Amino acid sequence: MAGRVDDANIGDNTPMGERDVGQAGTLVSDMFGQGQSIDNSLLGGRSPINHTLSMLPESLHTTRYSLRPISRGDAEEIFHGYAQDPEVSRYTMWTPHKDLTETEKFVDGCLAISPDLARTYAICDQAGGFRGLFGLRHVKPYHIEFGYVLARRWWRQGIMTEVLTEAVNALQAQDTCFRISGVCDVDNIGSARVMEKAGLLREGVLRRWIIHPNISSQPRDCLLYAKVK
């Protein structure tokens, strides 16, 4: 996805579920393929979240798209739409899925996570057509991380910029949300541009931050983006 604007994944930012939970997206599963599903790995040993402070909305809406909770019925759309595609998974923590069972396991991982800790959403157009996944997870009571993945046929149409912009605005409208962040591989220029267009600022480079197995078996540098108030 390098060089493309509005790429499918943010890489470390995949939705929860598969990544083990992902990278900036370590969602339970690698958020978006790896599983954007969230298991305990998603918490990464951080302090437990106070569930009474949960800021994760049940749904989100933009001018063109709606984000609803992922369901097991989405597994086929995910598998046939992007999970097998090596271009989509290039900068993720997961490798292309070999069969539908692998995708169903990812979705189950997403659904197993408490919605107070993390949520994975299906991105749909106004007619209900599936486009990809978007994930949010609590890192601290005041800090939320995001991740996303988009089927390749829908790249370069401004979808993720529109979705991420709405998510950032909705979260920061809440009194208790002070920081929203995401990361992407240093070579994932498209995802970096999406975050910049959504109003996030590049804070620096996380050296040897995460392994993207479709590129290298060694940890890769990642760009850290955030918006604070």
N, C-alpha and C positions, 0 to 999 in steps of 0.2 A: 504494500500500500504506500510505500515511500513515494513521495513526489505527487501524490494525488490529494486533492482537497476533499474533505468529507469522506475519509476512508472508512472502511467497515469497522475496524477495531482500534482501540487506543492501545492495545497491546497489553501492558500491565493493567490496563484498565478494563479488562474484560468483565462482563457481568458475573454475578455470583453464581456459583454453582459448580463450575468445573474447575476452574483453576484450582485449586485446592481449596481457595477461593479466589485466586487471581492475582493481580498486581494492582495496581491502582485499580486494582481490580482484583484483587485477590478475593474474589468472592468465594463463596463457598466452593463453588465449583470453579473454576477459572472463569468465573463470570461469564463468560460468553463462549463457551465452547469447552472450555476446560471444565468446564462445567459451568460466567457470571453467574454458580450455586453456592450457597454459603454454608460452610461447615465450620467447625471450631477453628480450623486452620485460618479461616478468614480473620479471626480476631488476632492472630499472630502473637499471642501471649500478652496482649494489652489488657489493661484493667477492664472488668466487666462494665457494660453500659447500664446506666440507670434507665430502666424501661419507661419510667414515667416521663422521661424527657425526649422520647422518640419524636423525631421530626420527619420521618419518612412518609410521604403521602401515599394513599391507597391508589391514586391515579393522577395523571397529569394530562393537560390538553394544550395543544398549540393550534395555530390557524389551520394547519393541514392534517395533523396527526393526533392520535390519542394513545396514551400509555396506560395499559391495564396490567394487572398481576398476571404473570406467566401461569399457564395451566398445562396439564399433561397432554392435552390435545394439541399443544404447539410443537410437540416433539417432531412430527413429520415435516412441518414447515421449516423447522430449524435444520433438520438433517438434509432435506432436499434443497433448502434455500442457501445454506452457507457452510454447514458443519463439515462437509466433505471437501470444500474448496481450499486448496493450498494457498491461494492468493489472500483469502480472507484470514487465514490462520497464521500468515507469515510472521506477524509481530505479536502473537499471543503466547500464552504459557501452555497451550494445549496443541496437540497434533490433530490433523484431520480425522474425523470420526470414520470408522470402517463399516459400521452398521447402525441401524436404528436403535438397537438395544443400548448402545453406548450413549446415544443422545437422550434416550428415555432416562437413563441413570443420571445424566446431568440435570435434567428437569426435576427429577425426584430430589436431587440434592438441593436445588433452589427452593423447592417447596418445603423442605425439611427445616429450613432456617427460620427462626423467629422473625416476623416482620418488624419487630422493634429493633432488631440488629441489622438486617439487610433486606432489601426488596429487589426482585428482578421483574422487569416490566417488558411486555411485548409491545413493540412499536407498530401501530396499525394505522392505515389511512382511513378516511372517512367511511369507506365502504367495508372496513374490517380487514382489508388486505394486509398480510404480515410483511414487515420490512426488516425487522431485526430485534435486538434486545438492548435494554438499557438497565443499568444496575446502580443502586445506591447502598452504601453501608456506613454504619456508625463507626467511627474510629474512637472518638471521645464524645462526651455530652455536647460539645460545641463544634465538633469537626465531622464532616461527612466526605467520603470519597465516592467517586463515580467510575463507571466503566461502560463500554458499549460495543456493539458489533452490528454490522449492517451487511445484508446480502449484497454481493458484488453488483448485481444488476441495478441496484438503487444508489450506487456511489455517484458522487459528483452532481447531486441534485439539491444540496443544501439541507438534507434531512437531519443529519446529526447536529449541525450548527443550530438549527431551529429547535430541536429537542433539548440540547444541552443549555441553550440560552434560557429557555423557559424553566428548566429544572433549577438552574442557578438562581434565577430571579425569585422563584417560588420558595426556595429554601432560605434565601437570605432575607426574605420578608418576615421570617420567623425570628422572634426576639432572641432565641437561644442558639441560633446558628451563626457562628462567627467565621468559620473557615470551610471552604469547599475545595477539594483538590483532586488532581488526577496526574498520571504519569504516562509517558509513552517512550518507546525505544528512540534513541538519538537519531536513527535513520528514518523514523516514521514521520516524515515531513507533513503528510496529509493530516494526521491526527493532531500534530502540533498546531497546525493552522486552524483546525476546528476549535481547539481550546482558546486560541488567541481571538478568533472571531466571536466567541461566546463571552469575551470579556475577562478571561483569566490571564494572569501575568506569569511569565516564566521566572521561577525563583532560583533555578540552578540546575546542576547536573548531579544525579545520584550515581556515583561510580560503582561499577560492578553490582548493580542493584538486583537484577533478576535474570533468570535463564529463559531465553526464548528458543525452545528446542528446534524450531524449524529453521533457525539461522545458525545456532552454535550451541555446543554443550557447555560453554563457559558463560558465566554471568556477564550481562551486557550493561552498558551505561544507559540511563534513562533521563529524560527531561521531566522536571517537576513543575507543574503549573498549579496555581491556586488563585482564589479570589477571597478576600477577607473584608470584614467591616469593623 
